[in-house]
């Protein structure tokens, strides 16, 4: 507490360089990190729902997420190829 008060009263904060806009709280990078964290919390919630409420075993929940990941990758790959083919024509 004393160190913080001295930091403010002695104006030591003036000698610290400001955070780059790239790492600022509203930057694209930090917004993306926040979205990834929210996605991971949503996946954790879904895993808990599947194992506790639905009664799927843990390995079954992992299998559901693995299949969903593969399916999403397939869909995104097909969409990417379709868009690329349209752009080349």
ABEGO torsion letter per residue (X at the ends): XAAAAAAAAAGAAAABBBBBAAABAABAAAAAAAAAAAAAAAAAAAAAAAAAAAGBBAAAAAAAAAAAAAAAAAAAAAAAAAAAAAAAX
